[in-house]
Amino acid sequence: MVNRMRVIGTAGHVDHGKSTLIAALTGTHPDRLKEEREREMTIDLGFGWLILPGGEEIGIVDVPGHRDFIENMLSGIGGIDAALLIIAADEGVMPQTREHLAILDLLQIERGIVVLTKTDLIQDDDWLDLIESDIKTVLKGTTLQDAPFVRVSAKTGQGLEVLLSRLDEILRDTGTRPDLGRPRLPIDRVFSIAGYGTVVTGTLSDGRMSVGDEVEILPSGKKGRIRGLQTHKKKEESALPGSRTAVNISGLSVEEISRGESVVTPGHYLSTRRIDVFIRLLPAVSSPLKHGIEVKVFAGTSETVALLRLIGTEALDPGEKGWGQLELREPVMVVRGDRFILRRPSPSETLGGGIVLDPQPNARHKRFAETVIKQFEAMLEGSPNDVLLQASLAMGPSPVRDIITRSRLDDIAASQALVELSSEGRLVPLEGTELTFDSDTFVMAGSAWASQELKIKGILQEYHSQFPLRRGTPREELKSRLQVNAKIFNLFIKKLASQNQIVEGGTWISLAGHKIKFDDKQKVSIIKLIDLCAANPFSPPIVKEMQAFVGDEVYTALLDQGELIQVSPEVAFRKNDFAIIEEKISRHIEINGKISVAEARDLFKTSRKYILPVMEFLDASGVTVRDRDFRRLKK
Ligand code: GDP
């Protein structure tokens, strides 16, 4: 049985003793690593691990290299279970202490310990109390406001035991991370190990990964397969969500993968260049956040520049919350609910952060539309039903499975929401009637379907009134007016046809109950035409004459209705007359085995002008086949 290894991260001002403390806690010596590496594949995860008094191993993400760069901290900090906020006793709160604390708060890291380091330098307990009360003021209103304090010295080892048992306590009820069956791992490092090939590391979430699984790298879309997994120094068959994980990937070289991308199961995720977001501006920012500015966005391990469109306001004041849409310069892979940080590119400053509401909005939103803000509110705080419905509304007609992925609900919540929404008609299947959470069935929000239905019927009605003599609207015309792709269009039409609301012909579509209607004048001309035909049923007026007599529109309508049968560009007969022709010719062949053109002509006392097209028409319709100068019945 694999257990998830919990992960903690460090934060704090430069030179406050982070690395020294981690070294003292882990006792991880480079030599030992080297030895292990030689013995067996050991993936250096870029982090250490330590053993808690209770025996549990936990991972520590220490900000590697360039530790004075806050942006490096960001790539490692996502997905940690708890933070150690490290503050040197001789200096107290410094600018980076505040900035790191703000980031932990924006990322909603709920658990942490404030570690007062270098206490060996301060003999005076009153001073330590003073520093601590100062820190408490700074922590107020953040996720760490109730965090315990521990005083340590890495030099003397004082307080280290206490720190470990505090860690044990705060991590005790962190529990498991949701397993949504759709693993993703934002990559923080890519490297290669001789004999094994490409390895990436990161913190796994939303599902488990197993050796042998096919994986996709996003945004690039490249595919590979998991050859090996380690959740710290141990090889595992599977890795659990929430674990620091190293993935050995076959089929892809180191050059084909970059930090900031994600390893995911194929088919579940999409990359994006536009996201809808909830934003919280830090109270301490130097100026208001204005609409239309460029910001740096840090999400997962990715970093990109984005144009910020504020929704519902022109600017956010320090400490304010609001809505926005980010137009990203490079694609990223994020999901609903992901936290991110916004920074000003220059002079660099952490501005705030927020939550991804919709990772794939179809369009730019109207900036001051009430409906948009309502939709944002539902995505931020709504029930699973609201969230699923909003995802469906935002996506339009789509497979159930894609809508659920976008909603980022777990399977149980999603299934329940599906049942409720479909029984209330708020979500409708476009095919079949049953909805299951993992199916490819296309669905649509009930309200969106209702307006689509109205639109289709409106277009058909309009066409019928404009062209009362036509059977229906040409399919292609209806499709282009609806502006949907062929797949969706066919689903719409099939659904309405199955409900007997519309009738589908080969190339046309009509409202159910639509009948071609002639006016009185037209009726009179039709009767006259019928009389003319009746006078010479097998040598009727030619097509051009018929058209001139009743008009082109009426003539076509008579063809559409099947009252006239046109056998060639020149020749047409009344329905019944043609039936007699077909019947007599068939009978003649049955008795005589065959018929010639001359025989057929004599049979109806007509001319070759009429009978030749008839014979060709019967051949083409599969009634007869030609055999030199004769016709026989087609078997
Ligand atoms: P970081 O930048 O936060 O990782 O800080 P370091 O761990 O590199 O430590 C900065 C300096 O403080 C180094 O010179 C350390 O030797 C020193 N230092 C770290 N912890 C202690 C401590 O507990 N006591 C004393 N006296 N010095 C310390």
Residues whose N, C-alpha, C, O or C-beta is under 5 A from the ligand:
A	BS01	GDP	H13 V14 D15 H16 G17 K18 S19 T20 L21 T117 K118 T119 V152 S153 A154 K155
